[in-house]
Amino acid sequence: MILLGDPRVAAVRGADDGEPLVDLRGVPELRLDGRAADPAGAYARLRRGVVDRLLAAQRALPDGLRLLVIEGYRPYQAQLDIFLGYRDELRRGHPDWSPERVYRETTKFVSPVEVAPHSTGGAVDLTLCTADGVELDMGTAVDATPEASGNACFTAAPSIGAVARQRRQVMVAALTGAGLVNYPTEWWHWSYGDRYWALLTGAPHTRYGPV
């Protein structure tokens, strides 16, 4: 399992092809949830190439299922706040852990800001819902931490029920088929064009840099 704190991720050459951000509030084919909404509407924005791939993934889903997008672009300061908040939570809960372990465990849930996929506009947090917008049980809540969920948030977690596992497999098939990559500690986190995507796919550089 390659974590976002792995030096190989940071070593990927950065580039940006200038592809614009698209506001999902103007894309009616995709359902957008409001739980991560911010005053500036950053949560609703994704690079155009990611939007195209989400639409392709949704078309590949079985009848009656749709993607439910929760968060896309995340500004630098918001990313930093989440990283530091979870790091400090782990420090308080595990005073015996070394700084190296605290850092590693933190990166299982939130990316270091210098390589953060969300800050490129190339990453999206999402889940599945019915055609009527009813969110499905995927085994844990979106944004469940490894610490609180006993690692049930890991995409391939064996501890979740059979129905949730099958739903995750359906989502994985659709999204990977459309060219996105998953962060394996977060079943809901998918990206394209960022450093993590480039490392996993063997691309020579990123398509998207920080926005």
N, C-alpha and C positions, 0 to 999 in steps of 0.2 A: 504494500500500500504506500503510495507516494503522497506525502502531506504537502501542503502549500508552503510550509517552512523549510522544505528540502532545498538545499543550495542549488540543485539542478533546475528548479523552477526559476529562481532569480537569475540564473545564468543564461536563460533564453534571451536571444537578441530581441529588443523591442522595436516595433515599427507601428505606424498607424496609417491606414489607407484613406483616412478622411471620411469614411462612411458616416452618414448622419445618424443622429438619434431619432427614433420614431416614438411618438406619444401613443401608447396603446389605448388611450381614451378615444382615439380616432380610428381604432381598428375593431369594429364590432364583431368580427369573427372570433376574437379571443375574449374570454371572460377575464375581468380584472377585479381582484378582491381589494378591499380598502383597508385591511388591518395594518398595513405598513405605510399607509398614505402619509405624506409630509406636505407642509404648506406649499412648497415649490413644485410639487408634482414629480420629483425625481424618480420616485418608485415606479412610475408608469412609463418610463423611457427605456428603450433598448435600441441597440444598433439595428439598422435595417436588415442586415444579413441574419441576425438572430430571429427577428420577427418572421422573416420568410421561412426559416427552418422550423419555428414553432407551428406555423400554419401547416407545413408539410407533415410534421409529427401528428398534429391533431387529425389530419385527414387519414392517417394510418391507424388511428385508434378504432377499436370495435364500436359498432353502433351503440348509441346511448351514452358514450363517454366523451368528455371534453377536458381540455386543460384549463386549470384555474391558476392564473398568474398572480403572484403575491408581491414580488418585488423584483425590480430590474436594477437600474442604475442607482448607485449609492455613493454620495460624495465622500471625499477623503476624510473630512472631520467625523462624519457619521461612522465610517469604517473604523477609524482610530478609537472612537468612544466605545464601540462594541468590543474591540480587541482588548483594550485596557480594562474594561469592566469585567469581562470574563476571566482575564488573567488574574485580576485582583481577587475575584471570587474563589478561584482555585488556590491561590496563595493562602487565603484565610482558611479554607477547608482542609488544606494539606500542608501545614507548616513544615513537615518533614521532607517535602519534595525539594529536589535541587532546582536551581533556576533553569537548568536545561530541560528538566522534565516538565516544569510548569509551562515553559515555552512550547514544548512539543504537544502537550495536552491541550493548550490553548488553541493551537493551529488545527486541531481536529474539529473545532467548531467555528473558528473565525480566522480569516486570512490575515497575515501581516500586511500592513498597508502598502508596502512597497511592491507587492505582487497581487494585490487584491483584484480578483476578476470583476466584482460588481462595480468597481470604480472605473472600469473601461467601458461600461455599457454593454459588455459582452456576456454577462452572467444573469441568470434568472432563477428565482426561487418559485417553485410551482408545485401543484398537486393535481389530482384528478377530481372531477365532479360529474354529476349526471347532466343530461341535456337541460334539465331545469335549474341547474346551478347548485344542487345539493352536494356538499363536499363529502368525499368518501373517506372511510377509515383506512389509513395506510399503515397502521401499526404504531405510529407515534404522531404527535402533533408536529406540524412544520415548526422548525427551530427548536425542537427538543434537543437538549444538550447531551453529549455522551455521558457526562457525569450523572445527570438526573434520570436518563433513560436506560442506564446499564448497557449502553452501546446499541440499543435497539434502533437508534437513528441511523446506524450504518446501513447502507443500501442492501447489503446481502445478509443482514442480521438473521441468524437462525432462530432467534427467540420469539419472533412475532408469529401471529396466527396464519393459517394457510390462506385465508381469503386475502389478507393484507399483503402477504408475500406474492400471491398471484397478481394482485393489482400493481405492485411495484414492478414485477416482471413485464407486464403489459406496457407500463410507462417507459421503462428502460428500453424496450424494443423499439417503441415509436421514436423516442428522442435520439437514441444512438443511430437509428436508421436515417434520421434527418441530419446527422453530422455533429451533434452536440456531445460533449463528454460530461460525465458525472463526477462529482467529488465523493469518493466512496464512504466517507463518514457522515454524509448528509444526503439522504435519498432524494430530497427536494431540490438540490442545487445542481444546476446544469450550466455549461458555458460553451462559448465558441469564440475563437479569435484572440483569446488572452494567452498569457504565458503557460498556464496549466494545460490548456487545450493544445498549444504548440508542442509542449514536451510530450504529451501522451500520443499525439498523432505523428510526431516526427517532422512537423513543419519547421522550416529554417528560421522563422521569426514570427512574432505576433502579427495579427492583422489590426488589432486595436490596442492603443495605449491609454493611459489614464485620461479621463475627460476633465 
